[in-house]
Amino acid sequence: MPEPLRLKGISASAGYAEGPLFNLDPVVARYNRKATAADERLALGTAIKAATGRLATLVAATEGDAAEILEFQLAMLEDDALTGPAFAAIAVGQPANTAWRQALDAEIVGYETSDQDYFRARAADMRDIRDQVLRTLTEESEAAAPAGAIFYGEDIAPTRFLETDWSSGGGIALKAGSAASHVAMLARSRGVPMIVGLGASPAHLAGVALLDAEHGGIILAPSRAEVEAFRRKSSSFAARRDRAETFLTRPAVTNAGTAVRVQVNIADPSDVNSIDVSTCDGVGLMRTEFLFGKTLPDEETQYRAYRKVLEWAEDRPVTIRTVDAGGDKPVPGFTVEEGNPFLGLRGIRLSLARPEVFRVQIRALLRAAIHGNLKVMFPMIAVVDEYQRAAALFAEEKAALAARGVAQKMPPLGIMVEVPSVAIAPEAFAEVAFLSIGSNDLTQYVMAAARDNASVAHLNSIRHPAVLRLIASVAAFGRAQKIPVSLCGDAGGDPAAIPALIEAGLRDLSVVPAQLAMAKAAIADVSI
Ligand SMILES: C=C(OP(=O)(O)O)C(=O)O
């Protein structure tokens, strides 16, 4: 009997899978060099065309976020700026496979080393198109995985994920990867168990494995006791998930009959494409950092993005947060290099320091407000003066738009409660329209444990009494002052944290769309 092998990773999509391991091998290009540069050019052109055709077929069979990923890949393959350097290298004597690999690798490095999640997430999409063309060039086909396989390797391509039939189970265990990658996002929305970050694990693995993507582990050659324990956890998870699905279309109510509003958190307008609006009470947090890519967004681009979500939500509230750049979300040309960026010029501090950028976002929000039930909130508020200065800019821009005859509306203006000064002394904020607790940042600041540092993750707990006591006192302040208080951090979707949040007095949570059903089911079990 081989010894059990246990590897630890990070959960990227909760669930359990038991099945044969399938190694995801990198493309090894065994290429037959052609006689002339013209033949090499033709070979590359044909391979790009074949990859484009394959993607177009997949796009036609896909919708929502998956289609958006594939459309990005299609656009890249059709972009001369991407393919041009490879053809130029062929013209000076390179074989097509080397020319293509080098041209794509040069692009991919830029994505991989970007300090923005958005671009880093695109790196896997770029590697995918590089490998698809290389495979066609070298006539190397992808080995077929057995049904219910657990894919194991460095990373998995989005097209591989989308072409796999997950109906008979299976899962993903990656040495690298990221919970913020596009494949992780797809895995969560399709319920495919996935773990990432296995680190320095063996190059190849074989045999049947047990994947526990709820706690982030995989076991090979498990003992009988491990198999039995795994199956018990797996069936309890399946039962919880099935039961949760029955709550999705119902309003969230505790066991004692208390109604709780459950809204969604989105990071990009396309997120709403796959959400049935009737299953949520609105958008509790729309992040706007996605707009701040390589260049600062213009007013029209922002207006269209906000309007799309407002129209989707019909009359439900949509809370849009002004840009929260800085900290773990740097934006080139906007944020500044700092020794301690979590405590630096980020969120509203940066917007107020760069009013010419902030005013563009304000105008787009004021114009979008006429298309739905908009609320606007400011991130990283520490003192009331910041709120007042931001509100004054809204009033000025509103007057300027009105003077030009532009249709606009002043939305209610509220703040995030994520800096301890606000949570400890909320009485300074009696004038704001609403308070939304950002539990991710509030927890990291109260516990002095960075949210992106795995070595202090044990300290970064929303359920620490210090954090819960602050949340309860903010909720009590809101009740006393008749100021609505909600919570838009990830804790709102964590079934283990939900009872404590409701006990702390919260009645308005917002969660990532994939957690809607689980959150509603957890609320139904609360008997306070
Ligand atoms: C919702 C929050 O904001 P962020 O986008 O920083 O996670 C939070 O801090 O809880």
The ligand as a MOL file (V3000), in Angstrom:
LIG
                    3D

  0  0  0     0  0            999 V3000
M  V30 BEGIN CTAB
M  V30 COUNTS 10 9 0 0 0
M  V30 BEGIN ATOM
M  V30 1 C -16.1810 45.3420 1.0270 0
M  V30 2 C -15.0000 45.7490 1.3860 0
M  V30 3 O -14.1940 46.4150 0.5230 0
M  V30 4 P -13.0670 45.7610 -0.4040 0
M  V30 5 O -13.4630 46.0480 -1.8170 0
M  V30 6 O -11.8270 46.4770 0.0020 0
M  V30 7 O -13.0440 44.2850 -0.0950 0
M  V30 8 C -14.4860 45.5160 2.7310 0
M  V30 9 O -13.4220 46.0330 3.0580 0
M  V30 10 O -15.1490 44.7790 3.4700 0
M  V30 END ATOM
M  V30 BEGIN BOND
M  V30 1 2 1 2
M  V30 2 1 2 3
M  V30 3 1 2 8
M  V30 4 1 3 4
M  V30 5 2 4 5
M  V30 6 1 4 6
M  V30 7 1 4 7
M  V30 8 2 8 9
M  V30 9 1 8 10
M  V30 END BOND
M  V30 END CTAB
M  END
